[in-house]
Amino acid sequence: MNIFFRYISSLYLKSFFILFFSLTFFFVAIDFLVNFNKLPKSANLELMYIFFLTCSAVSYILPLAIVLALVLCVFNMIRSNEFVSLYALGLSKNQVIFYPFIWAMFFCCIYVGLNFTPFAYVDEYKSNIIKRGTVNREGGEILIKYNDKFIYIEKIANEILYNVKIFDTYNLDIQSMINAKDANFDGVSWGLNNVTIVNIPRNLIVSKEGLSVEEFKNINGLEDFSPKILERISLTDSNPSYSILDALESMIIYTKQNISTSALRSSLYSLIFTPFFAPFLMLIIYYYFPLISRFFNLAFLAFVFFVCILLVWGLLFLLTRLSENEILSPELGIILPVFILMCIGSFYYLKHK
């Protein structure tokens, strides 16, 4: 069994890496040529753009490479009569597909793990290089509600807030206003610098207590409000990117503020569940492969499999985009199709047990 594991794994991994690197290179080359004139005239930024573009291509290339690698691997085995020889040695269909399936799940788990890191933002980074000539995201003016406060931020750059105004309200009446020149996040709360606080009495009466103004060099405020969430909110010109951790943190805050989490759930589900359609689609199509090539036109059959794989991938991609635009529920557009493929693949596996 150990010999078989090394043999079938080497065949599958060879096909996978050939397809993965070939498709990635093709994707990067085409995109770089299309956007070459839009890139800033800087060798460093061009190299960074290529790096981010390569990382960005993984989300599109990896599922296709996983499934197409099995088609390429098995059809080469069928052509050389190795496929039927494995069955002749006493191996079942499930034993032949088991190790490629495990490798496919392993690659998907690595991809999901990477989405816990800044890897999830590479698409945003490469877009920033084209649009702004810089990697870092600079947010524009935003006005948001947090608990009983309304917060105005003029600019966000490098996790620093500039010209922050915090309005504390009670029954929609302004009780106080905090004006800070800038703010930095210390992991728990924001440190507001050069602060002016204006307190407004609840009942304004002539000749009674009026406005009180206090000035501080540094104070803390906006506890548990992540700078990553603020950056995502400030993305008004495109669909925001999220890592898995940032999406979970944002969902908690959005839920507390009674803000719709549909877009957040779409991003979270696409990062966690969508990649796993590939191993189970691979499992489904495997059971339709012929044993020998004598009675089949392998070239035409491979073409049919490629078209079917691309159609399923395209349909899932379309459903994901519909979910991100809140046309479909994320559970219906992302989780349900993957769950259906998982059920069908498990059914075929148990059927041939």
N, C-alpha and C positions, 0 to 999 in steps of 0.2 A: 504493500500500500504506500509505503514511503517513496518507492521508486515511481509509482504512478503519480503521486502528488507532485514530485519534482518535474515529471515529464509534462503533465497537463498544465501545470502552473507556468512552466517555461514557455510553452506554446501560447498560452493566453496572454501572459505578460508581454511577450515579444510583440504580439499583434496590438495589444493595448498601447504600449509606449510608441510604437511606430505611428499609429493613428493619432494618438494624443499630441505628439510633438509636431507631426505633419500638419494637422488641422490648426493647431495653435500658431505655427509659423505662417500659414496661409492667412489666418484671421488677422494677425498682427501686421503682415506685409500689406494687405489690402487697406486696412484702416490707416496705417501710417502714410501710405501714398495718397489716400483721399484727403487727409488732414494736414499734409506736410506744409502747405502754404499758410495754414492757420497757426502753426506752432511758433512760439517766440524764437528769435534767433539766438539761441543759447544751447550749447552742446550739453550742458548739465541737464537742462529741462527736457531736451529731446531724449536723452538717455532715460531720464525718470519717466517720461511719457511712455516709452517703449516698455519699461518695466511694469508700470501700472497697467498698461494695455494688455500685457501678457497675463498678469494676474486676473484682470477683468475677464479675459477670454475663457478662463477655467470654468466659470459658471455655465457657459454655453457649450464648451467642448467636452467637459468631463462626462456628462450623461451620454452623449452621442458616442464618445470613444469607448465607454464601457460596453454598450450594446453592440456596436459595429465590430468591436474587437472579437466578440464571440462568433459573429457571422464569418468574419475573415478566418479565424482560427479553425472553426469546425469545417468550413467549406474546403480549406486546404487539406484537412484530414480526410474528408470524404473523397477528394480528388486522388489522394494517394492510398486510399483504402485502409487508412489507419483507424478511421472511425468505426467501421464494422469489425475491425480486428479487436478493438477494446471490448466490444460486446461478446465476441467469440471467446475472449479470455475469461468471461464470466462476470464482467462488470455490468451493473444495471445502468439504466438511463440516469437515475438520480445520482449514482456515484460519479458518473462522468461530469455532470454539471455542477456537482457540489463545490469543488475547489474554485472554479471560475466565479461562482456565485459568492463565495466567501471573500474572494479578492475584490469583487465589485462592492460588496458591503463595506469592506475595509476602506476603499478609496472614498466612498460616500461619507463615512464617519470622519475621515481626515478633513474632508471639505467642510463638514458641519463644524468640526473643531476649529478650523481656521476662521469661521464666521463669528467666533467669540472674540476675535482679535481685530485690530484695525484693518486686516485684510478685507473686511466687509465694505470698506470705504474706498477701495482702489478705483472704482468706477467714478466716484465723485472727484477723487484726486486728479485723474487724467482729464476730466472735464474742466476742472479749475485751471489746469495748465493752458488749455486752448482758449478759454473765455477770459481769464484774468492774468495769465502769465505767471501764476504762482500756484503752489501746491495747497497752501492753507486756505480754508474757507473763511471769507469775511461776510458776515451777515449784515443785512440792511436794517432799516427801522422796523421794530416790531412792537406791538401792544398786546399783552397777554393778561389773562386773569389767573391768579394763584390764590386759592382760599378766598379770603375777603379782600384781597389786594388786587389792584390793577398796576401792571408794571410796564413802563415804557423804556425801551433800550434803543439808543441811537445807532449803535454799531457793536458787532461782536467780531473779535479777531484774536486768534491764538488763545482761546478760552478766557479772554479778558472782555469785560463789558465796559462800554464807554457811554458817559452821559446817561446815567440811570435815574429814573424817576419812579418812586414807589408811592402809590396812592392808597392809603388805608381807608376803607369805607365801612359804613354802618347804615343798613337800609338805603343804600345808594347815595348816602350823604358822605362827603369827604370829611374825614376826621383829622387826617394829618397827611403831609407830603414829605417824602424823603428824597433829596436831590444829591446824588453822588457823582463825582467826576469820573470815577472808574471803579471797577470791582474785580476781585480775584477770588477764585474758588479754592478753599483749603481742604477739601475732601468731605466736609460736613455742611458748611455754610459759606456764604459769600462775605468776604471782607470788603466793606464799602469805604472808600477813601475820599477825603475832603468833602465831608457830609454837611448838608444843611437840612435841618428838620423844622418844618413849619406846622405847628399844632393849631387846629381850628376848634374853638369851643362848640359844643353840641348845640347850644342855644345862643345865637348872636343877639345881644341886646345893647342898645346905645348906652354908653357910659359904663357898661359892665366890662368884664374880662374880654380882651380882644385876642388877636393872633399873638402867638409866642414863637420866637425864632431861636433855635439852638444850633450851634456849630460844633462839629467834632472832626478830629483828624481821621480817626478810624473807628468803625463799629461793625458788628456782624449782623447779617440778615439773610432772608431767603434760605432758610435751612432745608437741607435734603433736596435741593433743586439742582440737578446735575447740569454742568455746562454742555455736555453732549446733547441733552434734550433741548436746550436753548438753541444750539446750532441747528438741530433738525427742524425746530419750529421756524427758524429764520430762513429756511430754504423755500422761498416763495416762487423761484423761477424754474424749479424742476422737482421731480419726485425725490423726496429725501431718502438717504440711505441709512440703514441701521445695522449695527451688530446685534447679535442675539441678546447680549446683556443689556445694551442700551434700549432695545425694543421692549424687553421685560420691565425695565425701570420706567420707561416712558408710559407703558400700559398702566402701571400702578398709579402714577401721577395723573394720567388722563382720566382714569376711573374715579379718582377722588374729586377731580374737577368737573365730572359729568361731561367729558368731551368724548366724542365718538372715537373708538379704537379700531374701526374697520381697516383703515390703511395700515395701522401698526400690526394688526393681526395678519394682514396679507403679507407684509414684509417678513414677519416672524415665521409664518408657515412656509413661505417660499425658501427661507434659509434652512429650516429644519427638515421639512417633509419632502419638498419637491425633488431633491437629488435621489431619493430612494425609489423613484419610479423606474429608474434604469435597471437595477438588479432584478426587479420582478418582471419587467418587460422582457429582459434577457431570458428569464426563466420560462416565460410563456412561449416565446418564439422558438426556443430550443426544442420543444417537443414536436415541432412541425418540420424539423430537418430530416431529409431522407438519409437512409443508411448508406446507400451506394449511389454512384453517379450514372449507372448504366441506363436507367430509365428516365433520367431527368436532364434537362438543360440547365446546368449549374449556373451559367452566366445569367440566364434569364431569371432563375429562381433567386439568385443573390440580389439582382436588381429589384425584384418584388419585395424581398425582405427589407432592403434599404429604403424603398418608398414607404412601406408600412411603418417603419421605425420613425422616419422623418415626419409622417403624418401624425403619429401619436405624440411625438415631441412638440410639433407645431400646435396641436390642439391643446396640450397642457400649457404651453407658453401663452396661447391666446386666453385660456381660462384664468391664468395668473394675472395677465394684464387687465382683464375685465374685473377681477377681484380688487386689484390695486386702485382702479378707478371707481370702486364702490358700485359697480353695476351688478355684480354678483356677490353673494355672501362669501367671505374667505373660506369658511368651512365647506361650502358647496363647490366653489371653484378650484380649491387647492387640495384640501384634505380628502374629499370624497373620491376624486379620480385616482389619487394614489392608493387609497384604501381599496378601491375596486380592483386595481391591478394587483395589489397584494393578495387579495382574496382569490383571484383567478390563478395567479402564480402558485399559491399554496395549494389550491385544488389540484392543479396538474401534478405538483410534486407528490402529494399524498396519493393521487390516483395511480402513479407509477411506482409506488413504494413496494 
